[in-house]
């Protein structure tokens, strides 16, 4: 925080120089922009105050018609940027130059890095290209958007992120605010392994901050969610006209018609990283989304566009978590933007990205720690407008991970991955997209592994089909004593002769740090349900039987379920079955 006082002082001096919030500032056509022009850029480098810096136009660069249009090559200087240069978070910073009549005119907005060490020379998108994109983007309709093959949300997102890194646009890392410190560190580490930068930012300044009007130079966020957990990207407002807002100077995900949150933002600090050619894109703004101020409606190649006022349709997500050792409980409240009405243009739903993180946060936050050895249970309910009965399932989990792996909470990670699988099925659904109206999850967690392994089973030498047989099962508690349990299991009809009796415990996935990579990009594609009934059945089917099954020949029956212990492993013995 060495720059904190100096940047704040500069901002206080320059605040009067910020561009006015009046609608439709004058613009300068690209044909009038030339090298040698001395101009002024605007952006937030601390808090919410717009600071100014000097900009010199070096040249106008012709663009590739297959990718980008022309760009303006500029060099920046001044106290606000000398110490850090330009990096992610500055994208959209407007540049004003004096016209022949002496009036300050908007020529465009900073948008891309050229990889220069120090980040002082960057590219700007001309204002004409930015304003070509209207708030009301073309829309083919939900039915058209849902037609054709659909890949999973995670694969699509990974491909877009890789293309973005190659273009070196100054979009900041995917910012997540509201996560606990262990989860934030684990998600950032997974982003580095996956090649997709992620930044876990503080939830906001202590005591929050006043709602900010969006004007050229203001910090702005494009968000998937609002509430206790906010996920999105942060940049700068390039231009405003009444309620319409243009930002970034490049795409967020280049998906066209959108329905996401438009939010103001707070900048804590510009983190100094002079290497603009590395994966981070150089110095970046440590920022957090703030108040919901409107709706992002157009995610275009040269800008993101939205309107201040009405908010997007949203899906309430509530995660209720319980610490069964202490009785402590907590609730995570999140609203995820719903893009069903605009056809889910990216192929995935924002709720599918947000809900797993909400479960992760709730299951971690309630423990006020990150123990590695845990047991727990999660029940998920997804309500659909088209059905009376919600899709739902419950699963039990146990973690033997060492503290620090996957945020130190394997139960939370496994539960989050199950939630991700549920939304993956919704995103892959082949019929008319259903409307998710609410998501509810309940998580219970206890310290220590409530696990036991099957060691052996003893059975009568001869049993009769259709009758119950008495079994003596030997089990071993994980990090505990061995014990014996007597159970009775009905012998399936149709069995006959000497056969193998096999007891099989529950399949328990053991979480790992790679689970966070799956949350970010994934590598599997669920089979697409063909009808709504099959979709609900597939989500219900994520629930796993957490007891022990008995198999005789080709027939299986449920043997027993322990309320306190999750039993794993297998045990075998031979029996002779008489008709």
N, C-alpha and C positions, 0 to 999 in steps of 0.2 A: 504493500500500500504506500510505497514511497512517493507516488505521484498524486496522492489523494488531495493534499492541501493545495498544491500548485495548480492542479486542474480545476479544483473548485474555485480558486481565486480568479483564474482566467475566465471561467464560465460566468462569474458574477460581473466581470468587466464587460464581457461581450454580449450579454443577454439582450441588450437593446439593439444589437446588430442583427438579430435573427430575422429571417423573412417573416413578413406579416402573415396572419392566418386568413387574410381575405381570400375569397374564392377566386380561382382562376388567375393566378399570377401571370404576368406577361411571359411569353416564351420566345426563344430565338431559334429560327430555322437552322438546320445543320449547314445550309449553304452559306450562312453568315459567320459560322465558326471557323477560326483560322489559328494557326500557330502564333504564339507570342501574346495571346490575350491574357490579361491579368484579371483573375476572377476570385470568387469567394465560395467556399464550401461550408455546409452546415451539418452538424451531427451532434449527438449527445455522447459525451465522454465521461460524465459523472452525474448520477442521479437522473433527473428529468430535464435539466437545463440545457438548451441548445447552445452549443459553442460554434464559433466560426474559425476557419483556417484559410490560408492562402492557397490558391490553385492557379497554376500556369498551364495553359493549353500548349502541348508540345506538337501535336499533329492530329490529323483526322485519318483514321485507319479504315480502309475499305474492308468490308466483311465478306465472309464466305456465304454466297446465296443459299447454300445447302444447310447452313447452320445458323450463323448470326449475321445481322446487318452491319452497317458501319459502326465504328466505335471511336470515341474521342480519347486520345492518349494524353494524360494529364500528370503533372507532378505536384505534390502537396508539400506545404511547409507551414510553420507557425507553432506557437507553444502548445496548442491542443493536440498536435500530431507528431511533433519533432521527436518525442521520446519513444514513440511506439510505431509510427507509420500507420498504414491502412491495412485492415484485415477483416475477417468475418464479423458481422454486426454493423459495419460501415456501409454495406451495400444499400443503395437507395439514397445515400447522402446527396442532396441536390447541389448543383453548381450554378451560381448566378454570375453573369457577366454583363458589363455595361454595353448597351446598344449604341448606335450612332446618335440617338436622341438623349443619351445619358441615363436612360431608365435601366434598372437592373432587371435582367431577363433570365429565366431558367433555361439552360442549354442542355441539361440532362442530369444523370445521376450516376455516381460511382457504382460499378457493378462487378468488375472482374480484376483479378490479380494477374500480373505477367510473370510472377515468380522472382521478382527482383529482391535481393537481400535488403532488408530494411523497410520494404513495403511502401516506398515513397512515390513510385511511379505505377500508376494503375490505369485501367480503362473505364470509361463511362459510357452508358447507353444514352444516345440522343433522346431528348424529350419528345420529339415527334414519334419515335418508335414506341416510347412508353405509352403515350396518350392514344396511340392507335388501338390499344386494347380497352374495350369498354367494360363497365361493370356487368352488363348483361351479356354474358358469353353465349355463343351458340350452344344449343342443347338438343341432342338427337332423341331424347326421351329415355326413360328408364328401361323400357322393353328392349330398345335397340342396344343400349349400353350393356345389357346383361346377356346378349346373344353371343354365340361363338365360344371357342375354348377359353377357359378362365384358369389362369395359374394362381397359385396361392399368394396371399398378401405378402408373405415374407420374401418370396423369390422376386416378385415385381419390385418390391422396395429395394432389395439389394442391387438389382440391375440399374435402377434409377440413381442410386447413390454412387455407384461406380462411374456412371457417365458424368455425374456432376463433378466428381473429383477430377476427371480428365479435363473438363471445361474450366476448372479453377475459378468458378464463380465464387463470390464472397459470401455465399450463404453460410451462416454460422453452423456449428455442429447442431445436431438435433438436441435441443435443450429440454431437460426434464427437471422441473422444480417441484419440491415437496417430498422427495424420497429421503429416507434415512441415510446417514453417512455410509454404513456398510453396503447398502444396496446401491447407492450412487457410485461408490468405488468399483463395485463388481460390474455395473453396467458400463462404466467408462472403459474398464479393462476389456470387456467383451467387444466393445466398439473398436478398440485398437486391434484385437485379433481378427475381427470381421472386416477391417478396412472401412468402417463406417463410423466417423467421429461422433461421439456422444458426450454431452457436457451435463453433469448433474449440478445444477445451480441452486443457491438458496431460494427459499420460497418467496422472499421479498424483504425489504428493509424492516427493521423493528418498528412496529407501529404503523406499518403500511405507508402509503403515500397518496396524495390527492389524485383523483381522476384527472388525466391529462387530455387536453384537446389535441387531436392529431393535426399537425401542420407540417410543412416542409422542414425536415431536419429532426422531427420527433422520433424517438425510439418506438418501434411498433413490433408486435408479435402476430404471427399466424399460428393459431392453436387448434389442435385436435380436441382439447378438453379445457374445462374450467373447474374451479373448486379446489379441493385439497391437493390435487395432482394435476399439473399442467405440462402438456407435451406439445412441442412445436418448434418454430424457428423464429429468430429475432433479427430484425434489420432496421431500416430507416425509411421514413416517409419521403418520397420524392416529389409529390405534387398533390394538391387538393383542389377540388372544385365543388363548392357547397358540401354536400354529404359524401361525395365520391372521393376515394383515397387511392393513390397509386404508390407502390413501394417496391423496394428491392432492386429494380432494374434488371432482373433476371427471374426465372421461374422458381417456385418452391418445389413442385413436383411435375410441372408442365402438363397438368391433367385437364386443363380447360375449365369447364363449368365446375364450381365447387360450392360447398356450403359449410365453411369452417368459421371458427371464431376470429374476429379481428379485435386485438387487445392492445392497450398501451403497455409500456415496459419501463423497467427501472434498470439503469446501468450502475453496477457496483464499482467497476474498475475496468480499465483496458489492460489486459494481461500482455506484457511485452514479450513478443517472440519475433525477432527480426528475420527469421528464416521463412520468408513467404513462400518458398518452394516446397516445404515439407507438407505432411498430411494435414496439419492443422490449418494451413493457409496463412500462417503468420500470426501477428498479434490479433487478439480477438477480444470482444467485449464480454465480460462476465456479467450476464444480465438475467433478469427474471421477468416473465410475463406478469401483467398487472390486472387491470380491470377489463371486463368485457365491454367493448364499446360499439360493436357492429358485426357485420358478416362479410367474410371474404367470399366473393362470388366468381372470380375469374383468376385462374392460375395459368398465365400465358408465358410465352417464351421470353418476352422483354420486360415483364412486370407482373406483380400480383395486384389485383384490383378488388376493392370492396366498397362498402357503404357504412357510414356511421349511422347508428340507429337501431333497427330491429336486429335481434340476435338469431343465430341459426337454430333450427329445430335440434333438440338435444335428447339424449338418452340418459336418464338418471342411473348412476351406478352406486350402490351402497354395499360396503363391505363391513360386516360386524365381526370383530375379532374378540376372542376370550382367552385369557391366561388362566387355565384350569388349576394352576398351582396357587395363585394368589387371589383369584376372583376378579382380577382387573379386566375391564372391557373397554373397547374403543370402537369408533366408527369412522371410516373414510368415506367422505361424500365427494363424488366426482360427477360432472356432467360431460358426456362425450358428444361431440357434434355428430349429427346423423346426416348422411349423404344419400340415403335411400331414394329420396325424391329426385335427386339429380343423377341417379343411376350408378352410384358408387364408381366414379370415373377412374379411380386408380385400381379397381378390382378388389379392394379390401375396404372394410369399414373402420373408421377411427376408433370405434368402441372395441374392436378386436385388438388394437394396439394398446389401448388405455386400460381395459378391464384386467388383463393379467398383471399389469404393474400395480393396479389398485389392490389386488389380492396380495401381491408380494409385500406392499407397504403395510397393509393392515396386519398381516401375520407377523411382520417383523416389529412394527411399532408397539404392539401391545405388550411384548416381552421386555421392552426397554433394555434389550441386550441382543447379542447375536450368538447364542449358544449353538454349537455344532450338532450336539446330540439331542434330538427332539422327537416327539411323537405328536400326531395331530390328525385332524379330520376337517374336510372342507365340503360344504354343500353349496351347489350353484343352482340358481333358478333364473331362466331367461324367459321373459314374457313377450309373446308375439301378438300383435294386433289381430292377426288372422285366426288365432286359436284361443279357445277358452282355457285350455289346460297348458300351463307353461312347460317348456323343456327343462328337465332337472336331473341332477345326479348327485351322489355323495361318494366320496372316496376317503380312505384312511391312509396315512403316510407315516413313515419313520425315517429318520436320518441318523447316520453314523459318521457324518462328515466332520472333519476337524474345523474348529472355529476359523473363520476367514474365507473358507471355500464358499463360492456362490453367495457371498454376503453373510456367511455363517448360518444360513437357515435353509437347509435342504427341503424341509417341509413346505416352506413358503414357495420355493422354486418349483417343486413338483406340482403344487396346487395351481400356481400360475400357468404352468405348461398345459395342465388339463383345461384351464379356461381358454387358453390360446387355441387348443384343438377344437373346442366347441365353436368358437367364432370362425375358425378355418372352415368348418363344415357349412356355416351360414354363408360365408363368402363364396364357397364353391357350389352352392345350391343352383340347380339348373332352371328352376321355375321362376315365376315372377317374384322378385326379391321381397321377402317378408319384412314387416316393420317391427323392429325390436323396440318395445316401449319401456322396458325396465330390466335392470340386471341386479340381482341380489345374491350376495355370497355371505356365508357364515363360516368362520374359521375358529376351531378350537386347537390350542397348542399346550403341550406339557413338556417339561424338561425331562431328558432321559429317553432312551430307546425302549419303548414297550414292545420288544421283539422276542420271539422265541423260535427256535429251529427244531423241526422234526428230527429225531434221532433213530427211533425204531418203533415197530408196531408188532404186537403179538395177537394172534387170532386163533380161534378153534381150528383144529385140523380139518373138520368137516362142517360145512354150513349148508342151509337149505334156502333155495331161491324163494324170494318173497317174504322171508322171515328176517327178523333182526339178528345180527351177530354182535357179540360183545368183544370189543377191542381194548387192549391195554396199550396206550400210546406214551412213549417216552419223549419228553421235550427238554430243551436246554434254553434257559433264558440267556439272552445276550448280556454279558457282564453280570451273570447271576448264576443261581443254582439250577440243577436238573430236577425235574419232577415228573410224576406219572399221572396220567389222566385216563379214566375209564369212560368209554363212549359206546353207544349202540347205533349201528348203521344197518339199514334195511338192505338185504341182498337183492339186486335187481332181478326181475323175472327174465327168463331166457338164458341165464348163465347156467353152465353145466360143465362138469369135469374139473380137472386140476387147472388152476389159472393163477395169475399173479394179481395180488391185491396191492394197489399203490395208493398211498395217501400223499396228496400234493398240497402244499401250502399256497398262500396268496402270492401272486406275482407283485413284488414291490419294487418300483423303479427307485434307484438310488440317485439322487440329484448330484450334479457336478457343475463346475463353473461354466462348462460348455453349454449348459442349459440357457445361459444368458445370450449366447450367440444365436441359439435357436429362436429366442424371443425377438432378436433383431432381424435375422435374415432367413432362418429356417432352411431345410433342404428336403422336405417331404411335401407331398401333395395329397390331400385326402380325396377319397373317392367321392364324386359329386352325387349327393342324393337327388333323385329324380322327382319326388313328390314331397309335399310339406309333411305328410305323415312319416315318410321315411327320414326326412331331416330331423324331426323331433325324436324319432326312434334312435337315430344315429347319435344324437347328443345324449339321450338317456343312456345309450350303450357305453358311453365313456366311463360310467360308474362300474367299478370292479367289485366282484364278490370277494370279500376280504376274509373269508373263512377257509376251511380245509375241505377238499373234495376227495371222495374215495372212488377209485376206478377198478372195476372187475372186468377183465377182457376188454370189450369195446363199449362198455356202459359206465357212466359216471353218475354219482349222486353226491349231494352235499352232506358232509359228515358232521362237522361241528364248527362253531365260530366262537372265539374267545372275546368277551367284551372288553377286556383290558389289554390283551396281548395280540399283536399281529403275528400270526404263525406263518413261517416260511419253510422252504426246503421240502424234502420228500422222504418217505420211508416205505419199505416194501416187505412183503412176505407172501408165501404160497398158501393157498387154501384149495380144498376140494368142494365143489358145489354139487349138491344133489337136487334133482328136480323136486 
